[in-house]
Amino acid sequence: MTMNLDPAVAARLKRNEAGLVAAIAQERGTGAVLMMAWMDDEALARTLATRKATYYSRSRQQYWVKGETSGHTQYVHEVRLDCDGDAILLIVDQQGAACHTGTHTCWDGDLLLADAS
């Protein structure tokens, strides 16, 4: 299934050398930052059309719909482009774990700095 991104949106994107833009998924109910993945124009177009978070896997060189095999789906409520056009924010309802390690968020560990209070 090939989908084309609205040219006005595509013109605003600042892609890396591989043609990808960072996409951050944030949980609608809690505000928790869940994960970061990559999107190209087609992944973004698919996400906008279906409300199913669709990303581009750099390692597998293919598209993947979050939860397609795991059942840990992301229903997309909002998609926002940052002021520079180099990052996308998805506001989602997360079912199950967002992280491939099985945790709810990819930021559950490795706290590098925290307030002492």
N, C-alpha and C positions, 0 to 999 in steps of 0.2 A: 504494500500500500504506500504509494508516494503521495505526499501532501506538500503543497507549496505555502510558504509563509507569506503573509501580507507584505508586499514590497515596502510599504512605509515602515513596518516594524523591522524588517530585514535591514533597511538602510540605517537604522539606529544602533544595530548590534556591532560591537567591537570584538571580533573573534581573535583567538590566539593563532599561532602559525598553523595549527591543525584544523582551523575553522570552527573551533569550539568556544563555548561560553560557559563559565561556571554557573551552576544552578544550585541554590540552597533551598532545602525543604524545611519549612517551619510549621509546627503543629498549631492548628487554628485554636483549639481550646485552651492550651497551656502557654503558648508562645515559645515553647522549647524548640531550639534549633536541632533538627533531626539528623540531617546528612547533607553532604555536598556531592554532586555528580556533574557530569558534563552534558551539554546539549549542543546540537547544531541546529540549523534552520528547520530541518525536517522534524527533529525531535520536539522542538518548540511548537511547530505547526500541529503535530499529532496531539500534543498535550492540550493545546488550545481547542482543538476540535472535539476531543473525547473526554476531557477532564480527568484522564488517567495519566499520572506522571510517567512520561516517556523520556528516557535518557539514552545517551550514546556511550557504549562501552568501548573504551580505548583498547583494552586488552583483547576483547573478542571481535572488535571492529564490526559491531552490529548494534541495532536498537534493542532496548529492553524496556518493557512496561513493568514498573515497580509492582511486585506481587504476582506477576504472571505465573511464576513457578512456585513461589514460596507461600502465596496467599496473604502476604503482608503488604496490602495495597495502600496506595495514596490516592484519595479522591481530592482533586484540585478545586479549591474554592476561588482563589485569586492567583493571578500571575502578574508580577511587577518587574519592571526593568529599572535598574538603578540609574542615577543621573549621568553616569559616564557611558552607559550601554554595554558595560563589560561584565555584568553579573545579573542573574535572574533570580527572583525570589518567588517561591511557590508556597502559598498558604494552603495546607492540606489537612484532611482528616486521615490520620495514620491508623491502620488496622494491623496490630502485631508489631513486630520489631522493624525498625527502619534500617538498622545497621546489619551488614552481612555477617557480623559476629553473633547475632541473635539478641543484641541489646536494643532497648527502645530508641536510643539515640547514639550516634557515633561519638558523642562527646561525653560519655559516661566515665571515662578514665583519663589518666595522664594530665592531671591538674598541674600546670606549670607555675601558676601564680594565683594567690588568693589574698583578699583582705584579711588582716589579722583580727579584725573585730568580728 
